């Protein structure tokens, strides 16, 4: 039987399962809505540029501002999940995000909108506080399933945001997208405050010491470093694929419009939903093995997608396979990393998501460079090679994942 360190100790959580089915669903929806706030602007850049009378390149700075703000929120706010009452912290952050979204809807010019998007990025990190909180509330025997459901909600939110924003903007304009997002976040914040049980903080320390301890955890725990590398590699190849996919679909023989390209997120959504069952594999003690097998699936998915340069069915099959491999591994990584130091799950999530963020940034840059150098074949070869390296890394370091609770 798996027993997490500090569970049943001073935290007051014990092993009692407080994560009911309705609360798990609420966490998943709330996390998806929070993370989705970052992506509403992406399909709207042309509309915003035209309405505010700026160039598309200037409008593109909105995405950068949101991502920079999000990175700051991950580093400086998410660790507070171990120090503050999350029943209050999460709704407060969501209400602040609603204010920022309202400012987006009312922005009179591009500068005001850019600053408001940066504020959205900083405040919409409640989704990344919800994931470790779900791990705290769930009983050890169900933790993988619960974390898998909540993480799948976050991924679904990202994909759904891109689709919904275009639909709403087409009917009511781009400002309505942010107004509706603000209203939904307020409702979800109220529901979370009402339904979430009161849980004492996981640690008592100063804020400065809390931030320093993130680095200390990474240095002290080899398993944290192993999982961070796995996450960064996986998210880097995932981002490289989706960035290059836009180039492929907008050029011959496809020549699709931005609206049609955005609809390919539905294929990714199917993969994400399929990957949700990975949490059950963690609960049954097969985290390490399944995480390792996800890399050969990723390699195969790149090969399948490589056939899709002139064949849409092969391309869609590659998208679904890569999403299953990446999202399943992501769920298993987070379920595993939460067993390392239960009293520091928010800080562990900060370290893991920071690594993913860096990997994603590198993947985006590489996608552009590889496309310029050799088109879709160059991207496919690089993605398959990186996935093979991920498999070698797993094989060489899996002994570090024998930490208590990683696999029973």
C-alpha positions as CSV (number, residue, x, y, z in Angstrom):
1,X,0.0,0.0,0.0
2,X,1.3,3.4,-0.9
3,X,1.6,6.0,1.9
4,X,2.7,9.5,1.1
5,X,5.1,11.3,3.3
6,X,3.4,13.9,5.6
7,X,-0.1,12.4,4.8
8,X,-1.9,11.9,8.0
9,X,0.5,14.1,9.8
10,X,0.3,17.8,10.6
11,X,-1.5,18.6,7.4
12,X,-4.8,17.3,8.7
13,X,-5.6,15.7,5.4
14,X,-4.9,12.1,6.3
15,X,-5.9,9.6,3.6
16,X,-9.6,10.5,3.6
17,X,-11.0,11.1,0.1
18,X,-12.5,14.5,-0.1
19,X,-12.5,14.7,-3.9
20,X,-16.1,13.8,-4.8
21,X,-17.1,13.3,-8.4
22,X,-18.9,16.7,-8.6
23,X,-15.9,18.5,-7.1
24,X,-13.5,16.7,-9.5
25,X,-15.6,17.9,-12.4
26,X,-15.7,21.5,-11.0
27,X,-11.9,21.5,-10.6
28,X,-11.5,20.2,-14.2
29,X,-13.9,22.8,-15.7
30,X,-12.4,25.6,-13.5
31,X,-8.9,24.7,-14.5
32,X,-9.8,24.5,-18.1
33,X,-11.5,27.9,-18.0
34,X,-8.5,29.5,-16.2
35,X,-5.9,28.2,-18.6
36,X,-8.2,28.9,-21.6
37,X,-8.0,32.6,-20.7
38,X,-4.5,32.6,-22.1
39,X,-5.6,31.5,-25.6
40,X,-8.8,33.4,-26.4
41,X,-6.8,36.1,-28.1
42,X,-4.9,33.8,-30.5
43,X,-7.6,33.4,-33.2
44,X,-8.7,37.0,-32.8
45,X,-5.5,38.8,-33.7
46,X,-6.6,39.8,-37.1
47,X,-9.9,41.2,-35.7
48,X,-8.1,43.1,-32.9
49,X,-5.5,44.5,-35.3
50,X,-8.2,45.8,-37.6
51,X,-10.4,47.2,-34.8
52,X,-7.5,48.9,-33.0
53,X,-5.8,50.0,-36.2
54,X,-2.4,48.3,-35.6
55,X,-0.4,45.8,-37.6
56,X,-0.7,42.1,-37.2
57,X,2.8,42.0,-35.7
58,X,1.9,44.5,-33.0
59,X,-1.3,42.5,-32.2
60,X,0.8,39.4,-31.9
61,X,2.5,41.0,-28.9
62,X,-0.7,40.2,-27.0
63,X,0.2,36.5,-27.0
64,X,3.7,37.2,-25.8
65,X,2.4,39.5,-23.0
66,X,0.0,36.8,-21.8
67,X,2.7,34.1,-21.8
68,X,5.3,36.3,-20.0
69,X,2.6,37.1,-17.4
70,X,1.8,33.5,-17.0
71,X,5.4,32.5,-16.5
72,X,5.6,35.1,-13.8
73,X,2.5,33.8,-12.1
74,X,3.8,30.2,-12.2
75,X,7.0,31.3,-10.5
76,X,5.7,33.8,-8.0
77,X,2.1,32.8,-7.2
78,X,1.6,29.0,-7.7
79,X,4.0,28.2,-4.8
80,X,1.6,30.1,-2.5
81,X,-0.6,27.0,-2.8
82,X,1.6,25.4,-0.1
83,X,1.5,28.5,2.2
84,X,-2.1,29.8,2.0
85,X,-5.6,28.5,2.4
86,X,-6.4,27.5,-1.2
87,X,-10.1,27.6,-0.6
88,X,-9.6,31.4,-0.5
89,X,-6.5,31.8,-2.7
90,X,-8.0,30.2,-5.8
91,X,-11.2,32.2,-5.9
92,X,-9.3,35.4,-5.2
93,X,-7.0,34.8,-8.1
94,X,-9.9,33.9,-10.3
95,X,-11.7,37.2,-9.4
96,X,-8.6,39.2,-10.1
97,X,-8.4,37.4,-13.5
98,X,-12.0,38.4,-14.1
99,X,-11.1,42.0,-13.5
100,X,-8.2,41.7,-16.0
101,X,-10.5,40.1,-18.6
102,X,-12.9,42.9,-18.1
103,X,-10.1,45.4,-18.8
104,X,-9.4,43.5,-22.0
105,X,-13.0,43.9,-23.1
106,X,-12.9,47.6,-22.4
107,X,-9.4,48.3,-23.7
108,X,-9.4,51.5,-25.8
109,X,-6.0,50.9,-27.5
110,X,-3.4,48.2,-28.1
111,X,-1.2,49.3,-25.2
112,X,-4.0,49.0,-22.7
113,X,-5.0,45.6,-24.1
114,X,-1.4,44.4,-23.9
115,X,-1.1,45.4,-20.3
116,X,-4.4,43.8,-19.5
117,X,-3.4,40.5,-21.2
118,X,-0.2,40.5,-19.2
119,X,-2.4,40.8,-16.1
120,X,-4.6,37.9,-17.3
121,X,-1.5,35.8,-17.6
122,X,-0.3,36.6,-14.1
123,X,-3.7,36.0,-12.5
124,X,-5.0,33.0,-14.5
125,X,-2.6,30.5,-12.8
126,X,-5.4,29.2,-10.6
127,X,-5.5,26.2,-12.8
128,X,-2.0,25.2,-11.8
129,X,-2.9,25.6,-8.1
130,X,-6.0,23.4,-8.6
131,X,-4.0,20.4,-9.9
132,X,-1.9,19.9,-6.8
133,X,-4.9,20.8,-4.6
134,X,-6.8,18.0,-6.3
135,X,-3.9,15.7,-5.4
136,X,-4.1,16.7,-1.8
137,X,-7.9,16.2,-1.5
138,X,-7.9,12.8,-3.3
139,X,-7.2,9.5,-1.5
140,X,-3.9,7.9,-2.5
141,X,-5.7,5.0,-4.2
142,X,-7.6,7.5,-6.5
143,X,-5.1,10.3,-6.9
144,X,-3.9,9.3,-10.4
145,X,-7.5,9.3,-11.7
146,X,-8.4,12.6,-10.1
147,X,-5.2,14.3,-11.2
148,X,-5.7,12.9,-14.7
149,X,-9.2,14.3,-14.9
150,X,-8.2,17.7,-13.7
151,X,-5.2,17.9,-16.1
152,X,-7.4,16.7,-18.9
153,X,-9.7,19.6,-18.1
154,X,-6.8,22.1,-18.4
155,X,-5.9,20.7,-21.9
156,X,-9.5,20.7,-23.0
157,X,-9.7,24.3,-21.9
158,X,-6.8,25.3,-24.1
159,X,-8.3,23.6,-27.2
160,X,-11.8,24.7,-26.5
161,X,-10.8,28.4,-26.0
162,X,-9.3,28.6,-29.5
163,X,-12.5,27.2,-31.0
164,X,-15.1,29.1,-28.9
165,X,-13.3,32.5,-29.2
166,X,-13.6,32.4,-33.0
167,X,-17.3,31.4,-32.8
168,X,-18.3,34.1,-30.3
169,X,-16.3,36.8,-32.0
170,X,-18.0,36.0,-35.3
171,X,-21.4,36.7,-33.7
172,X,-20.7,39.4,-31.2
173,X,-17.2,40.7,-31.8
174,X,-13.9,40.1,-30.0
175,X,-14.7,42.2,-26.9
176,X,-17.6,39.9,-26.2
177,X,-15.2,37.0,-25.9
178,X,-13.4,38.6,-22.9
179,X,-16.6,39.8,-21.3
180,X,-18.1,36.3,-21.4
181,X,-14.8,34.8,-20.1
182,X,-14.9,37.2,-17.2
183,X,-18.5,36.3,-16.3
184,X,-17.8,32.6,-16.4
185,X,-14.7,32.9,-14.2
186,X,-16.7,34.8,-11.5
187,X,-19.4,32.1,-11.5
188,X,-16.7,29.3,-11.2
189,X,-14.9,31.2,-8.4
190,X,-18.1,31.4,-6.4
191,X,-18.8,27.6,-7.0
192,X,-15.3,26.7,-5.9
193,X,-15.5,28.8,-2.7
194,X,-18.9,27.1,-1.9
195,X,-17.9,23.5,-2.7
196,X,-14.2,23.3,-1.7
197,X,-13.5,21.9,1.8
198,X,-11.4,24.0,4.1
199,X,-7.8,22.6,4.2
200,X,-5.0,24.0,6.3
201,X,-1.8,25.2,4.6
202,X,0.8,22.6,3.8
203,X,3.7,24.5,5.3
204,X,4.6,27.4,7.5
205,X,7.5,29.6,6.3
206,X,8.2,33.0,4.8
207,X,7.4,33.8,1.2
208,X,11.1,34.3,0.4
209,X,12.0,31.0,1.9
210,X,9.0,29.4,0.0
211,X,10.4,30.6,-3.4
212,X,13.9,29.4,-2.5
213,X,12.6,26.0,-1.6
214,X,11.5,25.4,-5.1
215,X,15.1,25.3,-6.3
216,X,16.1,23.3,-3.2
217,X,13.5,20.6,-4.1
218,X,14.9,20.3,-7.6
219,X,18.5,20.0,-6.3
220,X,17.6,17.6,-3.5
221,X,15.4,15.2,-5.4
222,X,16.8,13.3,-8.4
223,X,13.3,12.1,-9.3
224,X,12.1,15.7,-9.7
225,X,14.9,16.5,-12.2
226,X,14.1,13.3,-14.1
227,X,10.4,14.1,-14.4
228,X,11.1,17.7,-15.3
229,X,13.4,16.7,-18.2
230,X,10.7,14.2,-19.4
231,X,8.1,16.9,-19.3
232,X,10.2,19.5,-21.0
233,X,11.1,17.1,-23.8
234,X,7.5,16.0,-24.3
235,X,6.0,19.5,-24.2
236,X,8.9,20.8,-26.5
237,X,8.1,18.2,-29.2
238,X,4.4,18.8,-28.7
239,X,4.7,22.5,-29.3
240,X,7.1,22.0,-32.2
241,X,4.5,19.8,-33.8
242,X,1.6,22.2,-33.4
243,X,3.6,25.2,-34.5
244,X,4.9,23.5,-37.6
245,X,1.4,22.1,-38.3
246,X,0.2,25.6,-38.9
247,X,2.9,26.1,-41.5
248,X,2.0,22.8,-43.2
249,X,-1.8,23.4,-43.3
250,X,-1.5,26.9,-44.6
251,X,0.7,25.9,-47.5
252,X,0.2,23.6,-50.6
253,X,-1.4,21.1,-51.0
254,X,-3.7,22.1,-48.1
255,X,-3.9,25.9,-48.3
256,X,-6.4,26.0,-45.4
257,X,-7.8,29.2,-43.8
258,X,-7.0,30.0,-40.2
259,X,-10.5,29.0,-39.2
260,X,-10.1,25.5,-40.7
261,X,-6.6,25.2,-39.2
262,X,-8.0,26.0,-35.8
263,X,-10.6,23.3,-36.1
264,X,-7.8,20.7,-36.1
265,X,-7.7,21.3,-32.3
266,X,-10.7,18.9,-32.2
267,X,-8.4,16.0,-33.2
268,X,-6.1,17.0,-30.4
269,X,-9.0,17.1,-28.1
270,X,-9.8,13.5,-28.9
271,X,-6.3,12.5,-28.0
272,X,-6.4,14.4,-24.7
273,X,-9.7,12.7,-23.7
274,X,-8.3,9.3,-24.6
275,X,-5.2,10.0,-22.4
276,X,-7.3,10.7,-19.3
277,X,-7.3,7.0,-18.4
278,X,-3.5,7.2,-17.8
279,X,-4.4,8.3,-14.2
280,X,-5.9,4.9,-13.6
281,X,-2.6,3.3,-14.6
282,X,-0.8,5.4,-12.0
283,X,-3.2,4.2,-9.4
284,X,-2.6,0.5,-10.4
285,X,1.1,1.0,-10.0
286,X,2.1,1.2,-13.7
287,X,3.3,4.8,-13.9
288,X,6.9,4.2,-14.8
289,X,6.2,1.5,-17.4
290,X,3.4,3.4,-19.1
291,X,5.4,6.6,-19.2
292,X,8.2,4.7,-20.9
293,X,5.8,3.2,-23.5
294,X,4.5,6.7,-24.3
295,X,7.8,7.5,-26.0
296,X,7.6,4.7,-28.7
297,X,4.0,5.8,-29.3
298,X,5.3,9.4,-29.8
299,X,8.0,8.1,-32.2
300,X,5.4,6.2,-34.2
301,X,3.1,9.2,-34.2
302,X,5.8,11.3,-35.8
303,X,6.2,8.7,-38.5
304,X,2.5,8.6,-39.1
305,X,2.3,12.4,-39.3
306,X,5.2,12.3,-41.7
307,X,3.0,10.5,-44.2
308,X,0.5,13.3,-43.8
309,X,2.3,15.9,-45.8
310,X,0.0,15.0,-48.7
311,X,-2.6,12.8,-46.9
312,X,-5.1,14.3,-44.4
313,X,-6.2,10.9,-42.8
314,X,-2.5,10.1,-42.0
315,X,-2.0,13.6,-40.6
316,X,-5.1,13.4,-38.3
317,X,-4.0,9.9,-37.1
318,X,-0.6,11.3,-36.2
319,X,-2.2,14.2,-34.3
320,X,-4.4,12.0,-32.2
321,X,-1.5,9.5,-31.5
322,X,0.9,12.3,-30.5
323,X,-1.7,13.9,-28.2
324,X,-2.4,10.5,-26.5
325,X,1.3,10.0,-25.9
326,X,2.0,13.5,-24.7
327,X,-1.0,14.0,-22.5
328,X,-0.8,10.5,-21.0
329,X,2.8,11.1,-20.1
330,X,2.0,14.6,-18.7
331,X,-0.7,13.1,-16.4
332,X,1.7,10.4,-15.2
333,X,4.5,12.9,-14.7
334,X,2.3,15.1,-12.5
335,X,0.9,12.2,-10.6
336,X,4.4,10.8,-9.9
337,X,5.9,14.2,-9.0
338,X,3.2,14.8,-6.4
339,X,4.3,11.7,-4.5
340,X,7.8,13.0,-3.9
341,X,7.0,15.6,-1.3
342,X,3.3,15.8,-0.5
343,X,3.8,18.9,1.7
344,X,5.2,20.8,-1.3
345,X,2.9,19.8,-4.2
346,X,2.3,23.4,-5.4
347,X,6.1,24.0,-5.4
348,X,6.7,20.8,-7.3
349,X,4.1,21.8,-9.8
350,X,5.9,25.2,-10.2
351,X,9.1,23.4,-11.0
352,X,7.4,21.0,-13.4
353,X,5.4,23.6,-15.3
354,X,8.4,25.9,-15.5
355,X,10.3,23.1,-17.2
356,X,7.4,22.5,-19.6
357,X,7.3,26.3,-20.4
358,X,11.0,26.3,-21.3
359,X,10.6,23.2,-23.4
360,X,7.6,24.7,-25.2
361,X,9.5,27.9,-26.0
362,X,12.4,26.0,-27.4
363,X,10.0,23.8,-29.4
364,X,8.4,26.9,-31.0
365,X,11.7,28.3,-32.0
366,X,12.9,25.0,-33.4
367,X,9.7,24.6,-35.4
368,X,10.3,27.8,-37.3
369,X,14.0,27.1,-37.9
370,X,13.4,23.5,-39.0
371,X,10.5,24.5,-41.3
372,X,12.8,27.1,-43.0
373,X,15.6,24.6,-43.4
374,X,13.7,21.5,-44.6
375,X,10.0,21.9,-44.3
376,X,7.7,19.2,-42.8
377,X,10.2,16.3,-43.3
378,X,12.9,18.2,-41.2
379,X,10.3,18.8,-38.4
380,X,9.2,15.2,-38.4
381,X,12.8,13.8,-38.3
382,X,13.7,16.2,-35.4
383,X,10.5,15.3,-33.5
384,X,11.1,11.6,-33.8
385,X,14.8,12.0,-32.8
386,X,13.8,14.0,-29.7
387,X,11.2,11.4,-28.8
388,X,13.8,8.7,-29.2
389,X,16.1,10.6,-26.9
390,X,13.2,10.9,-24.4
391,X,12.9,7.1,-24.5
392,X,16.6,6.7,-23.8
393,X,16.4,9.2,-21.0
394,X,13.5,7.2,-19.4
395,X,15.4,3.9,-19.8
396,X,18.6,5.4,-18.2
397,X,16.9,7.2,-15.3
398,X,13.9,5.0,-14.4
399,X,15.8,3.8,-11.3
400,X,15.4,7.3,-9.9
401,X,11.6,6.8,-10.1
402,X,11.5,4.3,-7.3
403,X,10.5,7.0,-4.8
404,X,7.9,6.0,-2.3
405,X,4.5,6.4,-3.9
406,X,5.7,6.5,-7.6
407,X,4.7,2.9,-8.2
408,X,3.3,0.2,-6.0
